[in-house]
Amino acid sequence: MSYKIDSLLIHGGIDGDEVTGAVNVPIYQTSTYKQDGLGKNRGWEYSRTGNPTRAALEKLIADLENGEYGLAFASGLAAIHTVLSLFKGGDKLVVSDNIYGGTFRILDNVFKNLDITYKIVNTSDLASVEAALDPDVKAIYVESPANPLLTITDIEAVSKIAKKHGKLLIVDNTFLTPYLQRPLDLGADIVIHSGTKYLGGHSDTISGLVALKDKALADRLYYLQNAIGGVLAPWDSFLMIRGIKTLGVRMDRHVSNAGKIAKWLSESGYVSKVYYPGLPSDPGYEIQKKQASGAGAMFSFVLDEKYDYKVFFESLKLISLAESLGGVESLVCHPASMTHAAIPAEIRKSVGIVDELIRFSVGIEDVDDLIEDLIQAVEKSKKA
Ligand SMILES: Cc1ncc(COP(=O)(O)O)c(C=O)c1O
């Protein structure tokens, strides 16, 4: 029997403990496993290579993304590092033009040193994607919605282009999670998550997850996971499984709050621009509606020039100024100096990550309290 996503969130992966009947997967806090004789083990040898708590989470993310294989890492960037290690010197990647700053940093300052280079492309423009695919390009790397401008890429259309040219399609699905969008079903080869965000959901765990369908690619990734070693610890794997159980109910509230606040803000006179693919006026609206079951709860906005964004940040009371996103509490951040500071200023400006841009991770608090907090902070930030 195949379960729907709301049941899979709770019963997917390895459901509880077969030995004791415990409804939760135990935390196997062990680095090694006793072997019954030379070459005779019980399926576990060493916890970098495999750990039952991590394996339960790995099976869970595979189930949720409708994949066959899952991998769990110590952070989203450890996951990205391992996936990018599929490539070798001389290979190129085509990368969405607004991606998480840390993804840009590892491409620009780590993999470029190994001669694995990248081309930045507006992946919402399919003609530009196709035009960028020279023989050295081995993969297309997309975030949709992208961080921080929420640009939408048509994943299915890009996957068709990728297949036509024999390239891999890698999608970072952090912003929507498999509850709202399943890139493997849209033709992606590899899905990556910063599990730190909505999947964990409580701003208490750093983690990264990968899901895919192809066995040969998965075997290579398991090899790299063990060889590089950036694995998720058993306790953190448990916290991830625990967080994922409530993903559906959290996401419903996140998306509902974000939709209401983005609409209110866009009509408030306080902002010159709102980037949110859930607004019918947004250029990505139709495509995100086609490929996802909700627009997510991240949006960005530019305060009107009448207001001082630095004072705005300092005046918020309920909403915190902080890095990260996807937790139950509302957070705002300043991409230009925080999450996207690793991107050179000229690239930032050219793609629209201006100094006045504010990114909002809408939490699950009472929506009226959130709006009130925004109003009082904007009013306090009015320039003299
Ligand atoms: C879209 C996206 N991908 C990847 C990452 C990196 O994940 P982590 O911070 O868990 O290493 C982040 C972090 O903010 C992110 O927003």
The ligand as a Gaussian input file, in Angstrom:
#p B3LYP/6-31G(d) Opt

LIG

0 1
 C       18.636000      26.956000       0.058000
 C       19.746000      26.528000       0.979000
 N       20.521000      25.497000       0.632000
 C       21.534000      25.081000       1.419000
 C       21.829000      25.715000       2.605000
 C       22.977000      25.235000       3.452000
 O       22.503000      24.472000       4.522000
 P       23.202000      24.379000       5.959000
 O       23.187000      25.738000       6.565000
 O       22.365000      23.362000       6.666000
 O       24.607000      23.903000       5.726000
 C       21.036000      26.792000       3.013000
 C       21.327000      27.477000       4.287000
 O       20.793000      28.539000       4.563000
 C       19.980000      27.214000       2.173000
 O       19.189000      28.263000       2.497000

